Each structure stands twice: as C-alpha cells, then as structure tokens.
Amino acid sequence: MVLADSESAVILRLRGPLDLKCQLDRIDEVPMQKAISRTFEALRLQVKSESCVLAVCNSPVLIWPNKSVFEEITPDAPFEDIFQFIQTDDQETSGKKSTKKKNRKGVSTSIINLSLMMEATKPGPASAPILTRTVQKSHLLCATLPMDCAVWSNGSDTIKDGCERLMKALTRQLFEMEKVTLQCMKGTTLRVPEPLHFLLPEPNGLVTVVFPRGEPDKELEAQRRELHGQFELPDNRPFFRRANAYHFPNEPYKDGYLRNPHTVLTHPTLDNGKVYLVQGIYSYHHYMQDRMDDNGWGCAYRSLQTICSWFQQQGYVERGVPSHKEIQQALVEVGDKQASFVGSRQWIGSIEVQAVLNHLLGVTSKIMFVSQGSELASKGRELANHFMTEGTPVMIGGGVLAHTILGVAWSETTGEIRYLILDPHYTGAEDLQVITEKGWCGWKGPDFWDQTAYYNLCLPQRPRVI
Amino acid sequence: MGRSYIVEDDVEGYLSKLCSQLAGPVTGLLIGQSTVQRDFVVMTTRTPQNDESADGGKSVDKEWVSEHARQVSRMLPGGLSVLGVFIISESDAKDTLTTLRQLVFSVENLISSERLWTPADDDVTDCVTLHVNPKTRKTVCRTFDVKDPKSVAKPADWKYQSGVCSSWATVSCCLSVDLMVPLPENMAFTRNMDDCLKEELKVWAQQIERGVCLIDGKKLPEDSELKAGQKKNVRQTISAQLLITPDVQTAADVVQRCGGCVSVRGAIHSRAFLHSNKPKAKLAEKLLKRDIVSTVATRVQMLLEEPQKQNEENKGRKQMEQSCLPRRVFCPVKSTGPLSVCDYQFSDEGLSEMTDRFKEMLDMDAAEEDLDATCEIIAEVIESEATEEEEPAEENEMLDPWRNNYIGVAMATAVALLALAASIMYLSDV
C-alpha cells in the first residue's frame, strides 16, 4: 500500500498456484474449520521454507528468498536491474522495455512479473516413500489457491528488500484467504478465495483484496462497506466491485476496443479556466464496429454504447454493452416504439437513450434542452458540475447528429468554453493515433454546434451505491 | 543412411563367450543410449533360462524375452534403455531376422505400455537387432522403426570401441514426492485403489515434465552443450534441481465425498547418464525427468504387485495401512566407469537377494560390498495406528547386513519418526 513517489514506479507482481489439499474426516463446522486452518498453516510454512522459489518471468533470474540465494543477480542491486534480463517478444521492434506504460503525468509504470514455484529437489539421502491407505468414508478438500500479490516499489529498492516485501505480502494473503474461506463456508460448500487488485485514489494506491470466487457482487456489499470504511472512501461510488479491478500495464484488454482515448490529448488552457472530465473508464464505440454497418444512422446508438460501457467498467452493472437490436428491443418493451422498430435503421435521440439506460441498466438520466446551438456556450457551469459530481459521459443529439461529450474546459470568469467530443461517426479501425490526430476524439469550440438547431442532452446519473 | 552403433568392447567379449558356451539359440538384450546424435550400446545380458518352458528353451519364447526386457528396463537408470535384441544362432539369416523383428516389436510394446511419460518428437524410435553366428562369429546388424508396424529392416553399423562410457556424465538429484489421491466412495478395496493411484501418477508425471530443470543451479537454454566428457576418464557429475508448480484444479465442487485416500510421501534418488559427445541440456533434462517418473511408477507398481493382505471391509471404522515403497540400490556396471544399474529392495529383503537378482536379470557378478545403498533410506513403518515409539529391537536387526549404514540407521530412525509424525498430522482424526 505504499505509493511510489519517484519518477519510475515499478510494480512487483508475484503469482502462482498453491495446492490446498486436506482430508476431512468430519464435516461438522468446528472440526472442518480446524482442519482447514491447519492446512493453511502448513502452506504458510511451505512458503517460508527453503524450497520456495521466485522465478522472474521471461528471464533466467531465480531467487530463493528464504535462503538468500540469487541466481544471475546480486541481492543488493536495485530492482530495475532485472529489466535487462527480461526477454519480451516485442523487444526487437520497440527497442525499449515494452512493459512500460506512460500515463498522463509522465510517470511510467513498469511491471516485473514473478512466478511462485517450489523446489522439489533437496539434499539427500532420500527417505524412500511410504504409501498410506486410509479407508474411511470422508471428504476431501482439493483446490488451487491462485496466489497473486502486488507491491509497489520505486526502482531503486534493492532486490532483497523487494523480495522480502513480496514474501510478507504472500504470507498475509494466505491469512486473508484462510479468513475468507472460513467465513464463506456453508456446510461442505466452499468458495475458493481469489485475490483482486484495486488502484485506489491517493494515498492508498494499489490494494489487494481477497474475495470468494464466484460470489456475485451483490452478495458482497457488506464486505465492500467494511473496505470503504477501512480505506476512508466515499460510500456513494463503487471501488471494490469486480469490474473495478486494476488492469496491469502488460495486460491489454482482449475485446479490441480502445479505452479512454482522450488521455493522450493535450487539454486546452483557458484564462482562469479548468478542465472537467469524465471519471473512470469507457470504451470507444463508433460506426462499423462489431461487423454492424450503421453508417449514417447509428450515431446515437454508438454514443449510448459508450455510456453503457462506462457503467459496466465502473462496476455499476454486470451486463455487457447492448447491440443495436437489443437497444431497439428495449424501446419496444417500454412501449416507446412499435415491434417493427426492431431491425430497422431508424434514428434515436436523447429521450430514447434515457429510456434505454433506465430499462436495461436501471440508470436514471437528466435531460438538458437548448433551443439553439449557440446557447450551449452558456452551459459551462452545468456541464462542469455534471462532470464533477456524476463524471459520466454525456450524449448530445440535435440537428442531424449525435455525439458524446467527455468533458469541458470552462473559465468561470471569461466564460470561454471548449468541449471534449468523442465522435461516433468514425468508420475506421481502432487506431489511437488516427482517432486523436484527426479529431475523432478531440477538443472542439462552441462553433462545433449548429448554432440554430435545437439540442437535447442526456446526462446519466451515477447510482449512489457501492 | 542407416544408424551407426558404437559398442563397448566388453559386449564383444560377452557375446563371444555365449557363442562358445551353449548349443541352441541364445537370445538377449542390448542396452545403451540412442539419441539423435549418436547410438551407443554399453551392456548386454542373455535371456535367463525358463525352467518351465515346454521345450527346455530350445526355441525362442517371445513372451519370455519380453518379460525379461520389462524387468530389466525397471533396473536401468535414466539414459539407459533396452535398445534391442540379439540372437546367437546358426539358423538362416532371413528366418532369424523375422524372429528378431517379432521380438523387438514385442519388447517395445510391453515396455512402452508401462511408461507414464509421453514420448518426445526427438526420440529415436529405431530398435536394433543383432544376429551372431556362433561358428563364423559373423554379426548382422539391422534396425527396425518400432513406431511403424510395416517397417522393414535397415542395415546399420556395429563398431566396437573401448572405453565408450568411461567419460559419460551422471546427472542426479534427490526429489520429494507428495501425492494424495481420494478413493471413490464405493469401492472394492484394492482394485480401485490401483486405478486411482495410477491415474494420479499420470497427473504427477505431467507435473514433473512441466517442471523447470536447473543444471548446476542455472536454467540453461535447451541447446546449450554441457561440459561433459571434456576430460577422458574423469568421472563427471552434474547436479540438477527441479522446480514445480501444482496443477490447477478446475473441479466445480471443491469438497468431494470420498471413501478414503491414498498418499505416497517421501523422497527418491534419481539418476541419469549422458553420453560424452557434446550432450545438450535438453537431453539431460529429458533423461532425468524420465528417470524420476519411472522410478516412482516402478516402485508403486512393484508394491501393488505384492500379494495383499485382504482386509475385510469394516463399515464405519477407519482402516489405515502403511507400506514402504522399496528403496533404490545401485550396482556399478564395471568397477571403473560411471555407469550403474539399480534394483529395489523391500524392507524384508537383504542385500544378498539383490545380488541374486543382478545375476539373474543382468548376468552381473556383483558382491554385496559393491552395492551402493546409501542414496536412499528405508523408513520403517509400524502397522498399527500411530505411536511415536521406535522399538530398539528392530534397530538391532537392521544393523546387519547393511554394513554401510550404522549412521544411516540412526538417521533412518529419526527420519522414520518424522515421516510418521507427518503422516499422522495429515491423517488422524480431525
């Protein structure tokens, strides 16, 4: 839970499976708990033993943390030195360590992945094995614990220190896993404890929480409430839903959509102006995606998809982004459209977006109306407030076009205003450079709007839940 | 382009001796190492007499030869395997070749049916046959590809050389084994246990195969050459380590009913030999891992083959039985040279039984003093439910005839106590 404050932040991540195997002679609660606790204690001894090995992924570096044996490196060297040993596939093409990812503040976050292994060999002589047969009606607990520890380190930490912190985190995680396993035990049904990482606002930083696998978010509200209290987080927005789990720099999203393309832009500086942006993560949805040719009519649908992706990725809903058909079906279900609407190429507007958000996601939205586009220039305060309190993307429809507003730059004194627009009319590939350079995601001035047309804006409201 | 076998001089002497001894056909096994780079034959042994055979051993008995090969195969550490079959007979070359072909296929089928490790793409699948005419001493060497049922005989070179394996390297390690497998709820006592255990051994074998192998403390790239055989006649030992990760369990129900469980816990000594012709790290890893899997599988198999004391099913009451897997004992092939063969000793056997078996199976004259029983210690097991005392009387019996092992015995007692204590911790009433 230490936040790196230096230029180069390094995350050390240790992962590996551990066998949780234990014979349960009796399945009454107390004996079962005792047996499970004993097995966890044995695992804690195992990771403290000399057979525990940390292998740096994609490198020949091996560390025996409990007997201070370091292969290929010296214990007092800084952790950054390990990077020179790591082979990644695209090292030839990029020429640089491709595990680094720069965020807007210019602090690059690199990650070193380590694997937890056990050495099966040991000094001899060997005591020949004994075969033991026990015949008794009983139960066997057999599961794999997915150990996953992550600690921040600034690059100049020594390897020895870094490993010590990882091993402490590992033992702590085993304690937490034991607690969660025993808490969630119902008769003979056990849930495997699973660690998830969350990047909390400062000063908390990267935090690891163990949840029972397979337990849906709605059953875990009490645990989340406790965590919010522990980390002094506001209790009206989620931080610990599964969707909020941190995406490590070297784990790209597999669905192919771009996330938060606006983060690479330089934001405008206005006199006495401030920038108010969408909070959290959304995906860029636009024309022609998902093999759906909606060129010319689907822009509002795409904006709605972007908004839905925001609610999913912040953890408010579990359902995926709806397709055009599903959106149309929802409107039929609420009685807004006839059945023939489904499969058609009819446009929708802010009112329909509000209706679908309500019906499919349970999300309410405010509608803002301007009778002519020129009035939008005066809506700086409302939009700034929206992004500050709700932080959701805004759908705007009018004239013949729909867009998504991701933020405003507004000066209270001069009234100057700029709008951060995500344009759903883009028909190309998911190329961040093209999208930002050609302005498909970019800052626009007040003249972007049709000055005489009327506009409706749909401002989705964040549910006050955790 | 046929294969080329480099054969230890002693083999020539042995075959000559057989030629001048017996009338009637003599069969036997050729043992060595066959790699993509080179083929070596380092040992031979004649098929033992079959006292129960119908015609007094005048004709070649395919099943008998194969069974001998299967037993011999269990006695070969990593890197050594049954490469083929020889026949000494005056019969027509063509007929003999047919017989030899049948023999190698039969031998290979039987030996591979017991294997738990998966064959690799770069394994050599050729087996060698040798036909020696006792009168003319002419040798005819052919190979067959046992992966191809339609394969035909291919000519191969057979060259004698001295000191073939004098600078072979030995890779070894001592490895912990810890298996636990549940028994199904309704079961006939022994039969289902055998199957469950064999299934679990397969899973464990895959875990070993996936393990990361370190040679002299380092993870070497596959094709790097080991510094073996650089100096002639210098014995070279390479230490190896194995790092493993457990299988990821995917069963939906984490807690399952069972009718009990079987566990195998302890450690084994594993050993493999590498030819001295620029062997690669990949080869060392492959041969060592195969030896690890074979030695455990062989011993479990041997234990299961022992006659079982049939216990009545005692409904409701817990039955616990412990048996020792036999321990591995090595015997050098020659007084000089790094190679050794091995056998397994049950706790109720003495070293003299081992020397008898080395003679019968491998036609080796070994004395008890030559045997190396220091690599593994037998842990004594107490049949009844847990007590932590070790009777001193047993200790005295153990002292003789294990002449190497006075300290070993004291260690064995201590280790046995620890092993027992560990088993008790796992298996006693919750």
Interface residues (C-beta under 8 A of the other chain):
Chain A: G16 P17 L18 D19 K21 Q23 L24 D25 R26 I27 P31 M32 K34 A35 R38 S51 V53 A55 P60 L62 E71 E72 S115 L116 M117 M118 E119 A120 T121 K122 P123 G124 P125 A126 S127 A128 P129 I130 L131 T132 R133 T134 V135 Q136 K137 S138 H139 L140 L141 C142 A143 T144 P146 T188 T189 L190 R191 V192
Chain B: C173 C174 L175 S176 V177 M180 P182 L183 E185 F189 M193 I208 G211 V212 L214 G217 K218 K219 A240 Q241 L242 L243 I244 T245 P246 D247 V248 Q249 A251 D253 V254 V255 Q256 R257 C258 G259 G260 C261 V262 S263 V264 R265 G266 A267 I268 H269 V296 R299 V300 L303 N311 E313 N314 G316 R317 K318 Q319 M320 E321 Q322 S323 C324 L325 P326 R327 R328 T374 C375 E376 I377 I378 A379 V381 G408 M411 A412 V415 A416 A419 S423 M425 Y426 L427 D429 V430
